[in-house]
Amino acid sequence: MLVDLHSPQLEALSVAKPNTNEITDMFVAWDTYVSDTMKALISFKKNNVWLFDVKDIHIVQSLITDLQEMSKRIPYKDQMVDMTNMVHMWFSVCPENHPLKRFFK
């Protein structure tokens, strides 16, 4: 038996997972909401590597905690959405920010 992409069995899959445009829209919403915090965190990197001066560790910890908390309540489509799992995915595939993924499990 063959089914095409419009079959009801496959339609359920598209409802269960956000489509690419929605993932992009969610990223834009998250990035916009946390951009100042993310920029502040990135400013503490040394030589564009995720290394920090020991004297700055408390600030870095606070910024990561802020990102974690902010990611739990992102304004998206007139509601507050927990995007923690999405952030983990985005950091998992981002070579530049990959080390941050462990903070968003």
N, C-alpha and C positions, 0 to 999 in steps of 0.2 A: 504494500500500500504506500502510495506517495502522498505527501502533503506539500502545499506551497507555503510561502512566507506569510500568507494572510490567514492561515488556518487558526481556529480558536485555540488550539494547543500552544501555538507560538505567540499568539496575542497575549496570553497570560504572562509570558516571560517579559514582554515589553512593558507591561504594567508593573511588574515586580521590581524591575531595575530602572533607574532613571536613564533617560537617553543622553546622548553626548551633549546636546544643547543644554539640557538641564544641569548636567555636571559642570559645564562651563559657566552657566549662570550662577550656580552655587559657589564656584570658585571666585568669581568676580565679587559676589556679595561678601564672602569671607575675607578676601584680600582687601577690599575697600574698608571693611569694618576694623581689621587689625593692622592696617598698613603702618600707622605711626609706631605701634609697638614692635612690629616686625623690623622696621627700619632702625629703631633704637637697638634692638637685639643685634642686628647685623653690624651696627657701628662698633660693637665691642670685639668683633672678630679681628684676629691678628693675621696680617698677610693674606687676607681673604680665605683663611682656613678657620674652622670652628675650634680655635684655641683662644683662651682668654687669660688676661692677667689675673693672678690670684686676688689682687686687691679689688677687682671688679666682680668677683664671683657672686656676691650677694645681690648685686644689681641684675646680673645675668639670670640668676635663679628667679628673681621676682618677675622679670620680663617673660621667662618661660611659663611661670605660673599664670601670669596675666593672659598669655596666649591660650593656655589650656582652658582657663575659665571663660574667656571671651568666646572661644570656639564652641562652648556648650550652648550659647544663646546668640546666634547670629540672626539678625533681621533678614528674613527672606520670604517674599510673597506674602506680606502682611501677617507673618507669624514669626515666632522665635524658634529656630531650628538648631538642634544639637548636631554640629558638623564634625565632631571629634573623629569619627571613623573616616569621613571624607578627607580630613586634614592628614590623617595617617597615610591614606592612599596617595594623596598629592605629594607629600614629602617622600614617600617610598619611591616614586618615579622621578623625582627631581634631583639630579646629581648635585646641584649646588647646595640644597638644603636637606639632603638625605639623612644626615645625622639627627635631625630633629624628629624624625618619625617615631622614635622610641618613646617620646613624651606624649604620644597621642594614641595609645593602644586602648 
